Amino acid sequence: MGRFFTTLAMTAGLSAPALAADGLSLGKLALEPPTLRALAVEWTIEGDDNRNAAVRVQYRAKGASAWKDGAPLFRLQGERVLPEMGLAPDLAQFDYTAPNMFTGSIFDLTPGLDYEIRLTAGDPDGVAGVAIQTLSARTRPVPAASTDGRVFHVYPAGYAGPKQEPAFEGLLRAYNTWSEHADWNHVYNPRVRPGDVILVHAGVYRGDRLEYGNYSVGGLKPGVKGPGVGGPGYGIPFDGMYLLQGKGTAERPITIKAAGDGEVWFDGAGAHELFNVMGAEFNIFDGINIRNIDIAYRAGLKRLAGAKGLTIVNSKIVDVGSAVITDYEGSTDFYIADNTIIGRASADHLVGWDASMIWKDTPGWPAPLTSFRAIELYGPGHVVEFNRIERFHDGITLATYGEPDTLAEMTYPGDRARLGLNPTYAPGPNAVDIMNNNISNIADICVEPDGGARNIRVMRNRCFNIAGSHGLRSQPSFGGPHYFIRNVVYGAIGAGGGPAADGSGVVFWNNTVFAGSGFGGGRGANLHLANNLLVGTSANTPVLNMATFTAYSTSDHNGFVAAAGAAKPFAWTAPATGAAYASSALVARNFPDLAAYQKATGQDRHSRMAGLEVFRRAAAPDPADPGRLYDPAALDLRLRPRSAAVDAGARIPGVTDDATGTAPDLGAYELGVEPPHYGPRP
């Protein structure tokens, strides 16, 4: 499995004040922001130039007696992240160097629970510092409305039935002290305070944004009835935007929730932006359906402002360009779950956007950008889980932001140098979970945590019908680890799978990927693959096509299904030793079979060739019909008993603990274990 899984040589008794360059000197130990189901730590170090140190992770719920093993911490060692290799340094948008550090995550924890974490550092060359340390941490609870706050009731204009009091026509009248469909539409301050609940009653809320002075909703001023010139205004003249800036707390959020008497729809009337929550804190939107808008939730803009603790659950967001966007590093702790999010791309066939021979001249090509990214986030602590996402350019992304900020409001490299700030330890967007989402009909990339820094966790997502360059991709990743664990990618001959492009620190474990353009591509540093099932569906590209700036990138215990007729199904490009960040220093090699690749590179020594018969029911996508949309129900990508993928993997603590045989299985599904649930939960 390579050095990442090196057996620990425990040297807890050593405490020399100085060690040779190969010895391990321990520095600051810190917790990253918790999420609902994961915790992460960072441990800065010096030394260990030969990369043979390791940190064992154990954890337990507070009060439990037995410790469980988690995945060993991931090693960062000054890997560089550069865009567009060969670009003049003064033209580069970022030049980031990862710290010397151990960092990593503990997965699949219980929300709102206290845990203890025990770390044990070891190095055969000696350890300076306290090698065994224990931390206490608590996962975040699932956000929930307060039970003892004030309750307001919102009704659509023209509602003639009985109303519960206090009652308001339109959301802004309840959320703020008043609203007006004219010059004073932003005058009124938030009425809501921590713990308040706004119950929105059934109906369609569509404001006539192009009409000025529409006072038919609630009167001209409090207590004064206006003329009522047309359709309802709802206090959103011209731009159609609701400015919602109330500040709740994590313990006492502000909740806007469907009242339960029928569906609630906010129709954006074709405007650009509906709910602007930049500046808001801990607002919950539950069962609030949205349609006919470019951006449903604007939650942050680089260098300007963001939101904290935004929760969007149990909602339908359809006919939109994007559902949620924030690209501000100060945006934190979003929870986006159990939503159905549908864009504007073609519903009956897949359409690519690039000029490759796969897509050129196919129906609808090139795909217009009617819907961009379903969800785009930046900042730490976000959780996106159990959503259904279809018909966008990209599914779930982290913003392609540039190098991480040291402070959210200071992004210019010149400012950092002048103030003596060191961006090496900037968190960027760290501790982000993207889990159990069902994503389909995507023109480019399914899950793309570009710009993510440390402990980005992409787990158990199902990606079908992906037209772009890759199904899963970090371009670039800043340091890592970016974990890709037990994901499934299937359904387009143009799409592939790949860990990183010009980034560093990606871990790819137990995924099942049908890669039309081969697995790999791009260039990355400090990449590690294990226990994957990689299926090549084109004879024109290798099933594995890895390029890395670091000789210590690893790949092993994988299963490969090469396309029929592939002449050189394996390619490995890397420096001869150490790390090299110039293309001229990389050695590109292609191999006619697995044995030749293993012998020449030392990679994938325990990997094996396989065929589609490892699956219960599967066929490669049809290359003659690239636009076809495949139904996940028509395939069964679980493993056949006694197939080549069974019991062929390596044990990874905290990841393969559910192994049912003599060893873990390859791919996303363990034999005998029920597949995960994808998309909104019942």
Disulfide bonds with the S-S distance in Angstrom:
Cys446-Cys463 1.98
